[in-house]
Amino acid sequence: MPAAIEVRNLTKTYEDVPALRGIDLTIQPGEFYGLLGPNGAGKTTTIGIITGLVKLQGGTVSVFGKDIVRDYRFTRSQIGVSPQDFTSDWFFTIEKLLYFQAGYYGITQKEAAPTIERLLEQFGLTAKRDSKIRQLSGGMKRRFQIAKSLVNDPDILILDEPTAGVDVELRRMLWNYLRGLHREGKTILLTTHYIEEAEQLCEKVSIIDEGKIITEGTPNELIRSLGKGGVEVHVSGWEEAMEKRLTNLTFAYEPSEDGGRVIFTVDNPEKELTKIVDSLSSNGCTIHEVRVTKSSLEDVFIELTGKAINE
């Protein structure tokens, strides 16, 4: 089966300023994929090209094996997109806008009605169906954006910063809804400024910076690649001679000056925890407290890009 989205050597320049410098992406059917990057990294441009909203300049993009230029009717019919900016007409009710969206895909009003009713209910918008966009709160606008992207029941859902500016409760609600869509088999491409969001939701993540993909992998793979996990043990009975007795431990450790705390640097803290505790106990140390410290996807991001994701 062909990839849901396949991008090869994608390039784009705006007035001699490179936005994309040879992007390669492969997203498999049913995958929940995250694209992380600081402002101006090229995330929105990449999404714009995939969806046909930005003109393809260099490289190729295919959706389920079909070229987005030659077979644009097919490829666009497979995708629902929730953009970062609010782009809907401000003069119509949100219910009317959902019917308009269905019409763009050739879905009649009668055919669209059950889907629109379900989406209004699922996103808590039923009571707002006669409201216009400008009358909605920021969180309600985000809900509407996602509902609108699902009117044609697309196989691929592309979400550009879907939880930007919403409160924690709504963010969690949207996460649960997206997990449900993923379980149903939808392919989801997500860009986000919230590292936790990518860690919680995405099966695979690419980090993009200055128009290039600099790494790709599962969140756990990327975190392990940093190799900065640790186990911090508060002990009594640590002496200089202890170091000579811990010959079975192959990873680095550093005791505090008073010997009351030892920090072990390990790639997989949970896996090595038992070995560390057993070695200390069998060599005469009394263990008072153990704390596991783990790297995060944000640590990986900062290590690779040299900047925070919001910069």
C-alpha positions as CSV (number, residue, x, y, z in Angstrom):
1,M,0.0,0.0,0.0
2,P,1.4,3.4,-0.9
3,A,2.3,6.0,1.8
4,A,-0.5,8.3,2.9
5,I,1.8,11.2,2.3
6,E,5.2,11.1,0.6
7,V,7.3,14.2,0.2
8,R,10.6,14.1,-1.7
9,N,13.2,16.9,-2.0
10,L,10.6,19.6,-1.3
11,T,12.0,23.2,-1.9
12,K,10.4,26.6,-1.7
13,T,11.7,30.1,-1.9
14,Y,10.0,33.4,-1.1
15,E,11.7,36.4,-2.8
16,D,15.1,34.7,-2.7
17,V,14.6,33.6,0.9
18,P,14.7,29.8,1.2
19,A,11.7,28.5,3.2
20,L,12.2,24.8,2.5
21,R,15.6,23.3,1.6
22,G,14.9,19.7,0.4
23,I,12.3,18.2,2.8
24,D,11.7,14.4,2.8
25,L,8.8,12.9,4.7
26,T,7.0,9.6,4.6
27,I,3.8,9.2,6.5
28,Q,2.2,5.8,6.5
29,P,-1.6,5.1,6.4
30,G,-3.0,5.3,9.9
31,E,0.0,7.0,11.4
32,F,-0.1,9.9,13.9
33,Y,2.8,12.0,12.8
34,G,4.2,15.2,14.4
35,L,6.1,18.0,12.7
36,L,7.9,20.1,15.3
37,G,9.9,23.3,14.7
38,P,10.3,26.9,15.8
39,N,8.5,29.8,14.2
40,G,9.6,30.2,10.6
41,A,11.0,26.6,10.3
42,G,8.9,25.7,7.4
43,K,6.0,23.7,9.0
44,T,3.1,25.8,7.6
45,T,4.7,26.0,4.2
46,T,5.1,22.3,4.0
47,I,1.4,21.8,5.0
48,G,0.4,24.4,2.5
49,I,2.1,22.6,-0.4
50,I,0.7,19.2,0.6
51,T,-2.9,20.6,0.6
52,G,-2.5,22.7,-2.5
53,L,-2.8,26.0,-0.8
54,V,0.9,26.9,-1.6
55,K,2.3,26.4,-5.1
56,L,4.7,23.6,-5.5
57,Q,8.1,24.9,-6.6
58,G,10.6,22.0,-6.4
59,G,10.3,18.3,-5.5
60,T,7.3,16.0,-5.5
61,V,4.4,15.3,-3.2
62,S,2.1,12.3,-3.4
63,V,-1.0,11.3,-1.5
64,F,-1.8,7.6,-1.5
65,G,0.5,7.3,-4.5
66,K,-1.2,10.1,-6.5
67,D,0.7,13.2,-7.4
68,I,-0.8,16.4,-5.9
69,V,-0.4,18.3,-9.1
70,R,-1.5,15.8,-11.8
71,D,-4.2,14.2,-9.6
72,Y,-5.2,17.2,-7.5
73,R,-8.9,16.4,-7.4
74,F,-8.2,13.0,-5.8
75,T,-5.5,14.1,-3.4
76,R,-7.4,17.1,-2.1
77,S,-10.5,14.9,-1.6
78,Q,-8.5,12.7,0.8
79,I,-7.4,15.5,3.1
80,G,-9.1,17.6,5.7
81,V,-7.1,20.5,7.0
82,S,-7.5,22.7,10.1
83,P,-5.2,25.7,9.5
84,Q,-3.5,27.8,12.2
85,D,-5.3,31.0,11.2
86,F,-9.0,31.4,11.2
87,T,-10.0,31.6,7.5
88,S,-13.8,31.1,7.5
89,D,-16.3,33.8,6.3
90,W,-17.3,35.9,9.3
91,F,-20.8,36.7,8.0
92,F,-22.4,33.2,8.1
93,T,-23.3,31.0,10.9
94,I,-21.0,28.1,11.7
95,E,-23.7,25.6,10.7
96,K,-24.0,27.3,7.3
97,L,-20.2,27.3,7.0
98,L,-20.1,23.5,7.6
99,Y,-22.7,23.0,4.9
100,F,-20.7,25.2,2.5
101,Q,-17.6,23.1,3.3
102,A,-19.5,19.9,2.5
103,G,-20.6,21.5,-0.8
104,Y,-17.0,22.1,-1.9
105,Y,-16.5,18.3,-1.8
106,G,-19.7,17.6,-3.8
107,I,-21.7,16.5,-0.8
108,T,-25.3,17.5,-0.9
109,Q,-27.1,19.1,2.0
110,K,-29.1,16.0,2.7
111,E,-26.1,13.8,2.7
112,A,-24.1,16.2,4.9
113,A,-26.8,16.7,7.5
114,P,-26.1,13.7,9.7
115,T,-22.4,14.3,9.7
116,I,-22.8,18.0,10.6
117,E,-25.2,17.2,13.4
118,R,-22.7,14.7,14.8
119,L,-19.7,17.1,14.6
120,L,-21.7,19.9,16.2
121,E,-22.5,17.6,19.1
122,Q,-19.0,16.0,19.5
123,F,-17.3,19.4,19.6
124,G,-19.9,21.0,21.9
125,L,-21.0,23.4,19.2
126,T,-24.7,22.6,19.0
127,A,-25.8,25.6,21.1
128,K,-23.6,27.8,18.9
129,R,-24.8,26.6,15.6
130,D,-26.5,29.9,14.8
131,S,-23.5,32.0,15.9
132,K,-21.0,33.6,13.6
133,I,-17.3,33.1,13.9
134,R,-16.7,36.5,15.4
135,Q,-19.1,35.6,18.2
136,L,-17.1,32.5,19.3
137,S,-14.4,32.4,21.9
138,G,-10.9,31.3,20.9
139,G,-11.5,27.8,22.1
140,M,-14.8,27.5,20.3
141,K,-13.1,28.7,17.1
142,R,-10.5,26.0,17.4
143,R,-13.3,23.4,17.8
144,F,-15.1,24.7,14.8
145,Q,-11.9,24.6,12.7
146,I,-11.4,20.9,13.4
147,A,-15.1,20.1,12.9
148,K,-14.9,21.8,9.5
149,S,-11.9,19.8,8.5
150,L,-13.9,16.6,9.1
151,V,-17.0,17.3,7.2
152,N,-15.9,15.3,4.2
153,D,-14.7,12.4,6.4
154,P,-11.2,12.6,5.0
155,D,-8.7,9.7,5.3
156,I,-5.9,12.2,6.2
157,L,-6.3,15.0,8.8
158,I,-3.8,17.8,8.8
159,L,-3.8,20.0,11.9
160,D,-1.7,23.1,12.1
161,E,-1.3,24.2,15.7
162,P,-4.8,22.9,16.6
163,T,-4.6,23.8,20.3
164,A,-2.9,27.1,20.1
165,G,-4.5,29.6,22.6
166,V,-6.9,27.1,24.2
167,D,-7.2,26.3,27.9
168,V,-5.8,23.1,29.4
169,E,-9.2,21.5,29.7
170,L,-10.1,22.0,26.1
171,R,-6.7,20.9,25.0
172,R,-7.1,17.6,26.8
173,M,-10.6,17.2,25.3
174,L,-9.2,17.7,21.8
175,W,-6.4,15.2,22.6
176,N,-8.9,12.5,23.5
177,Y,-10.9,13.2,20.4
178,L,-7.8,13.0,18.2
179,R,-6.8,9.7,19.8
180,G,-10.2,8.4,18.9
181,L,-9.8,9.4,15.3
182,H,-6.5,7.7,15.2
183,R,-7.9,4.5,16.6
184,E,-10.5,4.6,13.8
185,G,-7.6,4.6,11.3
186,K,-7.3,8.2,10.3
187,T,-3.8,9.4,9.2
188,I,-3.0,12.5,11.2
189,L,-0.3,15.1,10.6
190,L,0.1,17.5,13.4
191,T,2.2,20.6,13.9
192,T,2.5,22.0,17.4
193,H,4.4,24.3,19.7
194,Y,3.5,22.1,22.6
195,I,6.2,19.5,23.1
196,E,4.0,17.5,25.5
197,E,1.3,17.3,22.8
198,A,3.7,15.6,20.4
199,E,5.0,13.2,23.2
200,Q,1.4,12.3,24.2
201,L,-0.1,11.9,20.7
202,C,2.5,11.1,18.0
203,E,3.8,7.8,17.0
204,K,6.6,9.4,15.0
205,V,8.1,12.9,15.0
206,S,10.3,15.0,12.7
207,I,12.1,18.1,13.9
208,I,12.3,20.8,11.2
209,D,14.6,23.8,11.5
210,E,15.5,26.4,8.9
211,G,13.7,24.5,6.1
212,K,15.4,21.2,6.8
213,I,14.4,18.0,8.6
214,I,17.2,17.5,11.1
215,T,16.0,14.2,12.8
216,E,13.1,11.8,12.7
217,G,12.0,8.9,14.9
218,T,9.5,7.9,17.6
219,P,9.5,10.2,20.7
220,N,11.1,7.5,22.8
221,E,13.9,6.9,20.2
222,L,14.7,10.6,20.0
223,I,14.7,10.9,23.8
224,R,17.0,7.9,24.2
225,S,19.3,9.2,21.5
226,L,20.1,12.2,23.8
227,G,21.4,9.8,26.4
228,K,20.9,12.1,29.3
229,G,18.6,10.1,31.6
230,G,19.7,9.6,35.2
231,V,19.1,7.9,38.5
232,E,19.6,10.1,41.6
233,V,20.2,8.1,44.8
234,H,20.3,9.6,48.3
235,V,22.5,7.3,50.4
236,S,24.5,6.9,53.6
237,G,27.6,4.7,53.8
238,W,29.2,6.0,50.6
239,E,33.0,6.1,50.9
240,E,35.8,6.6,48.4
241,A,36.4,2.9,48.5
242,M,32.9,2.3,47.2
243,E,33.8,3.4,43.7
244,K,36.3,0.5,43.5
245,R,33.6,-2.0,44.5
246,L,31.0,-1.0,41.9
247,T,32.8,-2.8,39.1
248,N,29.6,-4.3,37.6
249,L,28.2,-0.8,36.7
250,T,29.3,0.3,33.3
251,F,27.8,3.7,33.2
252,A,29.0,7.0,34.7
253,Y,28.2,8.2,38.2
254,E,29.1,11.2,40.3
255,P,28.8,11.4,44.1
256,S,28.2,14.7,45.9
257,E,31.0,16.1,48.0
258,D,29.5,14.8,51.2
259,G,28.8,11.4,49.7
260,G,25.1,11.7,50.6
261,R,23.9,11.7,47.0
262,V,25.0,9.9,43.8
263,I,23.8,10.6,40.3
264,F,24.1,7.8,37.7
265,T,23.9,8.8,34.0
266,V,22.1,6.1,32.0
267,D,20.3,5.9,28.7
268,N,17.3,3.9,30.2
269,P,16.8,4.9,33.9
270,E,13.9,2.5,34.5
271,K,15.8,-0.5,33.1
272,E,19.0,0.2,35.1
273,L,17.3,1.2,38.3
274,T,17.3,-2.3,39.9
275,K,20.9,-2.9,39.0
276,I,22.0,0.4,40.6
277,V,20.0,-0.2,43.8
278,D,21.2,-3.8,44.1
279,S,24.9,-2.8,43.6
280,L,24.7,-0.1,46.3
281,S,22.8,-2.2,48.8
282,S,25.1,-5.2,48.4
283,N,28.2,-3.0,49.0
284,G,27.0,-1.6,52.3
285,C,25.1,1.6,51.3
286,T,21.8,2.4,52.9
287,I,19.4,3.9,50.4
288,H,17.0,6.6,51.6
289,E,15.5,7.9,48.4
290,V,15.7,7.2,44.7
291,R,14.6,9.6,41.9
292,V,14.6,8.9,38.2
293,T,15.3,11.8,35.9
294,K,14.5,11.5,32.2
295,S,15.3,13.6,29.1
296,S,12.3,14.9,27.3
297,L,11.5,15.6,23.7
298,E,12.0,19.3,24.5
299,D,15.6,18.5,25.6
300,V,16.1,16.8,22.2
301,F,14.7,19.8,20.4
302,I,16.9,22.3,22.2
303,E,20.0,20.1,21.8
304,L,19.5,19.8,18.0
305,T,18.3,23.3,17.2
306,G,19.9,25.4,19.9
307,K,16.7,27.2,20.6
308,A,13.4,26.7,22.4
309,I,10.4,25.8,20.2
310,N,8.7,29.2,20.7
311,E,11.7,31.2,19.5
